[in-house]
Amino acid sequence: MEQLDFSLTSYKKRNAFFKKFIIPLLDHDAVHVPLVNSQIQPGYNHLPAQNALAEGVSHLDIQPLYSRFTNPLRIPAFGPGYDDDRHASSWELPSDRLTNAGWWVFTFEVDAASVSELEEQVGWTQGSRGKAPLDSLHQHLTAYVDYRGIMAVFSGNKSVHLHIVVSTKHFVSDPRSLTSRLRQQWIQAVPNSQLRPIYQAAWDALHDIIRSELGTSLAFDEGLRSPTQLRRLPWGTRYLEKPSLIGQLEGAEVRQTVLYEKILISAPKGSTRLLTDPTISVGFGSQRASIAYTWSPEVAGNQLMLADIRDFLRQHGWGIYPEPVSLELEHGTAVLRFKNHVADARPSTVVTGPYCNIAYNGNRPSGLPKCLPGGLTLDQVLQTVRPNTIPEPAATVGSPPTGDYFARRFWMAGTSASIAADQVAKRSVIYANWTKRSVIHSVEGAGKSTGFMRMLPIRRHDEWCEKMARWAAFADDEEPLRTLNGFMVFACRSYDQALQKAKEFNQIHRGEGNPYRSVVLKSSSQLYKEACAICSEPERSISDIARLGHQSYREGIEVEQPSVYSMMLGMVDDQWKDASGAMLPFDYVKTVIFTSQAVVMNWGAEQANAFLLPAHGIDSDYGLVFSHVVFDEATVDDFVAFDHASDVEFARGYAQHLNSVDEPSLRDKLDAYEKACRDSNGNTEHPDFEQTMRIHNEGYARRHTVTVDPSVAPFGSASDVDMYASCEGLEYYVKPKSWPRRLGGRITVLTTEALVGEVIQKLHDKPTKGGSFRVWSMHQAPGFPVTDVPVIIDERASKQKIEGLCSEFLTKSQNAVVISNNLKNTNDPVIRYGVNAFSHQSARGSNDLIKNDILTVLTYLSTDLYSKLCVVASRFRVEDIVTKYYRDTLFQDLGRNRGMRYRDISGEHTVAVSPRLYAQLGFQAFTENQRYRWYRAA
């Protein structure tokens, strides 16, 4: 890269965009252009820039003080109405403030993986006068009335940001204020709520235009499809968090040089079309087919097909170049490679199966075609020239999703199982960093948690490096470590799974010099249980400790069971030690915590958190804080609180007695509970002490009551009518659990279950008021395998007869395992719960059953579970909830050794269901167009 010089003297100062578009909005009283140095600037608020102006800093001198900016936003509100779970008051979210200030910037950027890729990006700006590739792009865009210019900004490290400026003045309600050309294009007023989809549709259109005009195959960052995503500020200043590709050292101050700029002050002459059309709809785009074909190996290197392609192109007016020189396969996708000219010794121009546009690389003579004849994709051309060699599209999970841009993009990318899994891993981490509350929905075994374990610590380290550079440069009040706000945490369904994930994490990040370490953190109750077993002492309940008059759970154990207490302290210290016995760093960057979901959900409860920090040996001044929790294998119960109305009323009586005491101790709480028991006039059917405290802490109100209505979830055959009808009219209290708000920080939920994602997304009636979750769906892709699974119809697949069915299966093989409910308390000696028999819940997320022969038994719902499904369907407007529940349950079980987890070593998997339930679920239709399809076994 020695021949490329990015110093300020190398380029004529180009700054028309900042002067003409940004400066007029710097001290506006209603809108502003956010100028940001760090993504932790709350709400991208306007005060830093306005304060600098008030102190006498000139408009142009403000520019080098910042490194990033985004599109114009409304001046944010501030106050308790914008609570972000960490502060009593906060700024209004940027995503809620997008407005029409007269212009937008669309940005296209990709991090170069090598010096050659960076040279390609810089090469877009170079050439004799009017001959640079960006000149061609600029000329193409002048056909659009709302186009206002383009600039290329070197990020200072490994990319060039292409900023395209577009006018949005034609969105106004009164067209009389517009210039004549824009007035001719005026269609309708556009409210702020509709701006985002218009922006995204225009970004998509520009994306295809840029790739075509520049002849590049580089994949631009889809995060910049968001109008409020931060982007590099022309002539801004950044401090390198690591050495750059062009040799600048870590910590170096770098100006973000403008390599190219052409800015217009009015509509281009002769322009007639719009880039930002209020009526535009988001579709697949004309450059790509909705189905990607998976080709058989004989296509690769097939010279007959290559000759037929050349003949086809010549018949349709194709010139000598680009000349097709090879036909290859990449993960089953056809790739046609071209020579651009006679001296092209390393052909790298390509078109791939589902595309028609040609991605030019290297020198491209003028006048070469941009796409295949007639807009046909390569797959369609191959079908035309050699139809007998064309396979049918591979069996896929459903059809291309509609209505969700990101789900469609994932569908397009996931052309094979390995590619789809890789995309799940990468996109999950990206999406989780876009939104504070995320749900990642994908198939079993697709690598969701592995992707987070692989990439999240590295992203955290990069963030810390950036903050270190800022802190060193600007002497911020807070140290970078403190501003990271806590640990990364993986919350697993059990401690066994937490240990398993921690081992996997250590394996991923093994090697000399690797800084990342895992800590498996156990709750106080788990430590107490293990310590009592080691010390051969009986376990005492919280009520036992309270009756002895102790003020807290920890005090009670210390006084009553000193040997157990001492053992627990040693176990806590051991949690924070590595294999050599050295204390692990209490470091938000290098240490990753693995724990159970119970620890996360009970965070803040005294009895749950009494034994989490080691007693000595580390610097814990920063506190044990969770900043990003990855919540694996979630269920509806994890996020929705359900309780019988009678139990809630009992807890209200407990609360009345408790409210008479200021700062109640554990003993005071037990006294209040016992008084509530006496008030119940001998009725013993009430929750125990711990359940009562939990119900009290849920904060139920009258508005949370829901009555069971079987009509919202019809289920059961004629003989079941009385059983399920008896649930009608039962009253429950149902509300979102409070732990996500109490926890604060970022939460990413990983699930394979459609019902879980749907319910979590609907938890909050007011989704714009913090705490709501964004669901990212990546469960449909052509590459995901469709697996056929045998189902046996057996009358013994019922609560009453299940032992005989399972015992018979287990005696067939020492490798056999059964998954079903109603097996925990069996007396059959063959069935050993936790060894060769598991409930649907306990098997969830396990990787240990891949080699076993498995029998999954589906039985009828209990009345309690059916009632819960009814109230969830009513409260959160979920249709067909019973079918969704059964399908999710079955697919979870099948995912233990089928689907993406299937290997050559995998055992068999069979499903058993009773004839009545099989009919109730719809026979074969239950799994139609799904990733698993059951069929009647012979």
Salt bridges, closest charged atoms under 4 A:
ASP27 OD2 - HIS59 NE2 3.51
ASP29 OD1 - HIS28 ND1 3.46
ASP84 OD2 - ARG86 NH2 3.42
ASP84 OD1 - HIS87 ND1 3.31
ASP85 OD2 - LYS436 NZ 3.88
ASP85 OD2 - ARG437 NH2 2.53
ASP85 OD1 - ARG741 NH1 3.74
GLU92 OE2 - ARG74 NH2 2.87
GLU109 OE2 - HIS161 NE2 3.92
ASP135 OD1 - LYS262 NZ 3.06
ASP174 OD2 - ARG176 NH2 2.87
ASP204 OD1 - ARG225 NE 2.87
ASP208 OD1 - HIS207 ND1 3.40
GLU213 OE2 - HIS140 ND1 3.29
GLU213 OE2 - LYS370 NZ 2.47
GLU222 OE2 - ARG409 NH2 2.71
GLU222 OE1 - ARG427 NH1 3.69
GLU241 OE1 - ARG238 NH2 3.29
ASP308 OD2 - ARG386 NE 2.39
ASP311 OD1 - ARG314 NH2 2.49
GLU328 OE2 - ARG337 NE 3.30
ASP422 OD2 - LYS426 NZ 3.17
GLU444 OE2 - ARG931 NH2 2.94
ASP462 OD1 - LYS242 NZ 3.09
GLU463 OE2 - LYS467 NZ 3.71
GLU466 OE2 - ARG68 NH2 2.91
ASP476 OD2 - ARG470 NH1 3.10
GLU530 OE2 - LYS522 NZ 2.97
ASP544 OD1 - ARG547 NH1 3.93
GLU555 OE2 - HIS550 ND1 3.17
GLU560 OE1 - ARG540 NH1 3.54
GLU560 OE2 - HIS550 NE2 2.66
ASP573 OD2 - HIS616 NE2 3.04
ASP574 OD1 - LYS577 NZ 3.75
ASP632 OD2 - LYS501 NZ 3.87
ASP638 OD2 - ARG493 NH1 3.01
ASP643 OD1 - ARG694 NH2 2.78
GLU649 OE2 - ARG652 NH1 2.66
GLU649 OE2 - ARG702 NH1 2.77
ASP671 OD1 - ARG667 NH2 2.63
GLU674 OE2 - ARG547 NE 3.44
GLU674 OE1 - ARG667 NH2 3.74
ASP679 OD2 - HIS657 NE2 2.64
ASP720 OD2 - ARG916 NH1 3.01
GLU753 OE2 - ARG844 NH1 2.13
GLU758 OE2 - LYS762 NZ 3.11
GLU758 OE1 - LYS884 NZ 2.85
ASP765 OD1 - ARG875 NH1 3.76
ASP788 OD1 - ARG933 NE 3.03
ASP794 OD2 - ARG796 NH2 3.01
GLU808 OE1 - ARG796 NH1 2.96
ASP864 OD1 - HIS644 NE2 3.61
ASP893 OD2 - HIS840 ND1 2.61
GLU908 OE1 - ARG898 NH2 3.59
